[in-house]
Amino acid sequence: MSVLLETRRRRLLLTLRLVMIYYEEALSTVLLKVISRAIMEEINGSWSRISAALQAVSLLESECASVV
């Protein structure tokens, strides 16, 4: 009887370890997706600001050229 209980306990512990590993992997995958999405949004925002700055410089250059 004691051997049977010990075997069940070990199986349960092994199952719990496997479940924990699975959820750790799933969590790290989700975190990587969230982080990469945030990085991409930041890059896109930076490109928008860079594009706006380049347009402003271009407009300023054309205004300066028309004055000269």
C-alpha positions as CSV (number, residue, x, y, z in Angstrom):
1,M,0.0,0.0,0.0
2,S,2.8,2.4,0.9
3,V,4.6,1.7,-2.4
4,L,1.4,2.4,-4.3
5,L,0.9,5.7,-2.5
6,E,4.6,6.6,-3.1
7,T,4.2,5.8,-6.8
8,R,1.1,7.9,-7.1
9,R,2.8,10.8,-5.3
10,R,5.8,10.6,-7.6
11,R,3.6,10.6,-10.7
12,L,1.6,13.5,-9.4
13,L,4.8,15.5,-8.7
14,L,6.1,14.6,-12.2
15,T,2.9,15.7,-13.7
16,L,3.0,19.0,-11.8
17,R,6.5,19.6,-12.9
18,L,5.6,19.1,-16.5
19,V,2.6,21.4,-16.2
20,M,4.8,24.1,-14.6
21,I,7.4,23.7,-17.5
22,Y,4.6,24.0,-20.0
23,Y,3.2,27.2,-18.4
24,E,6.6,28.7,-18.0
25,E,7.2,28.2,-21.7
26,A,3.8,29.6,-22.6
27,L,4.4,32.6,-20.4
28,S,7.8,33.3,-21.8
29,T,6.3,33.1,-25.3
30,V,3.6,35.5,-24.5
31,L,6.1,37.9,-22.8
32,L,8.3,37.8,-25.9
33,K,5.4,38.6,-28.1
34,V,4.4,41.5,-25.9
35,I,7.9,42.9,-25.7
36,S,8.5,42.5,-29.5
37,R,5.2,44.3,-30.2
38,A,6.1,47.1,-27.9
39,I,9.5,47.4,-29.6
40,M,7.9,47.5,-33.0
41,E,5.4,50.2,-31.9
42,E,8.3,52.3,-30.6
43,I,10.2,51.8,-33.9
44,N,7.1,52.8,-35.9
45,G,6.6,55.8,-33.7
46,S,10.2,56.8,-34.1
47,W,10.0,56.5,-37.9
48,S,6.9,58.7,-37.9
49,R,8.7,61.4,-35.9
50,I,11.8,61.1,-38.2
51,S,9.6,61.4,-41.3
52,A,7.8,64.5,-39.8
53,A,11.2,66.0,-39.0
54,L,12.5,65.4,-42.5
55,Q,9.3,66.9,-44.0
56,A,9.8,70.0,-41.8
57,V,13.5,70.3,-42.9
58,S,12.4,69.9,-46.6
59,L,9.8,72.6,-46.1
60,L,12.3,74.9,-44.4
61,E,14.8,74.3,-47.2
62,S,12.3,75.2,-49.9
63,E,11.2,78.4,-48.0
64,C,14.9,79.4,-47.6
65,A,15.5,78.7,-51.3
66,S,12.6,80.9,-52.3
67,V,13.8,83.8,-50.2
68,V,17.3,83.6,-51.7
